[in-house]
Amino acid sequence: MKLDREPSGRNPYINDEVIDMNVGSLKLVYFSPTGTTGRVVEAIGKGISPDTAEHFDITLPQSRKELLVTSESDLLVVGVPVYMGRVPALATEWLKTIQGRNTPAVCVVVYGNRVYDDALLELKDTLATCGCIVVAAAAYIGEHSFSNDEEPIAPGRPDADDVGYAHVFGRQILEKLKPFSTVAELPALQVPGNQPYGGQTKLWDVDFIAVDDSCLECGVCAKVCPVGAVDAEKSTAIDVVKCITCCACIKACPQNARTIKPGPVKDAAKRLHGLFQEPKKPEIFL
């Protein structure tokens, strides 16, 4: 179902009464180079359990060395961005190591106002192979990684309305689970998508980042890179094979010294800006 958006910053359907349901442990997992996916997952988490949740941000390389073990008493919310219609391969690689034991799970994909293709189904299938039972799913919109001042693409998303609906979604998940004593009793969840999955898993190997003279070599770009593609000592040195074109280094630069240079990524930004200006709405599956 698609959610209607309200013009105000606060969603009028949010009920401030906390729903009481025994969730042993709420675990929030997200891969979020530019922060949009993390904001959506955290908002859903606040709708489920406003005060307590374990966060597993798997964006940086060192964080993907940890193993996650879950049980039937946990509730797992997993969020990933959509890259070329698919779940990012490095996120899938880590997600497949989750050790679930009939763990109820929620799948969330965040896309840049184009389409999410088969990514939601791919994420659901991935979690199912790890011993998780997907009980709810959603597709949200986040500002596209290629978005810039000249070619904005879903700028500011997720916005206040998106966050409000995410809170509501979290509460709806609890309401769905309340009548059941075990997750195995729930009916199978259907989400859109096709098998075999479309989209592309092979990302571009392209030199697309320009660094101007205002760069201070502060190292922020290297610290935020999810694949270690930026040299920590020389920020202009970028490994284009490792790079996943997430643009985290561009958006995090405190000097705005990094931009998208003319070429295929810039051309893609122009196309997306021109073709997908109409704001899309979150979709939830319960």
Buried (B, 14 or more C-beta within 10 A) or exposed (E): EEBEBBEEEEBEEEEEEEBEBEBEBBBBBBBBBBBBBBBBBBBBBBBBBEEEBEEBBBBBEEEBEEEBEBBBBBBBBBBBBBBBBBBBEBBBEBBEEBEBEBBBBBBBBBBBBBBBBBBBBBBBBBBBEBBBBBBBBBBBBBBBBBBBEEBBBBBEBBBEBBBBBBBBBBBBBBEBBEEEEEBEEBEEBEBEBEEEBBBEBEBBEEEBBBBEEEBEBEBBBBEBBBBBBBBEEEBBEBEEEEBBBBBBBBBBBEEEBBBBEEEEBBEBBBBBBEEBEEBBBBBBBB
